[in-house]
Amino acid sequence: ASDADRRALRARFRERCDRLVDAALATHDPDAPVREPLVVDPPDHFPTAFPDSVAEQCERRWGGVATALVVDRRADRPRALAVERGFAPGWELPGGDHDPGETLAETARRETREETNVEVDLTGVLYARELHLDYDPERVPIPVVVFTAERVEGRRAVPNHQVPSGEPEIVDARWFGPGELPEDLRDRELVREHLLDAAE
C-alpha cells in the first residue's frame, strides 16, 4: 500500500476507535477515566505487516477488546469474577475480542457469558484506553474498555474452547474476595478498590 493509502487507513482506524469508545462512555459512564495509550507489539500469531483494511485487522481477531469487572453481591462480601487462560500466564477479568456489528458493551456481556457462563448487567466503566499495535513505523489504534458489572444469573462454568494453537482458552474461573485476589491478576489494585467500595 502507498503512504497515502496507509494514511487513509490510519484515519479509518482512528475514527472507528473513537466511535466505539465514545459510545461506551456516553452510554455507561461519561466521566470514566481514559488512560494513556499503551504501545504493544502485534501478538505472535498475527501477521507482522500493517493490515490492508480495517476488515483484515478485525479478522486477525484484535479489532477491539472489552472486559467486565463482574461483582457478585450475594455472598457475605462482594466478590469479583476472574479467569485463568490456558494460553497465557496469569488471571484476567473475563472478556475478549470485539465482533463487527457489536458495541463494546455487547462484547463484554457476550464474552463474559461465553467464558464463565455468567450473565451480567453492566453498571459503568472502570476505564478506557487504546492499545496501539506497533507495525513499525505504522501503528493501529485498538479500543479497549473495562466495564463494571453485576452478576444476574448463571452458575460459573469453564467452556471447552480451544485457541487456534490448540491450548484451552480458559482453564479456570473463580470468584475472589478483596483479600483473595491473585497476585498476578491484571488491574488487581483497581479490582480490589472496586470490591471494597462495593462492600460499603
Secondary structure, 3 states (H helix, E strand, C coil): CCHHHHHHHHHHHHHHHHHHHHHHHHHHCCCCCECCCEEECCCCCCCCCCCCCHHHHHHCCCCCEEEEEEEECCCCCCEEEEEEECCCCCEECCEEECCCCCCHHHHHHHHHHHHHCCEEEEEEEEEEEEEEEECCCCEEEEEEEEEEEEEEECCCCCCCCECCCCCECEEEEEEECCCCCCCCCCCHHHHHHHHHHHHC
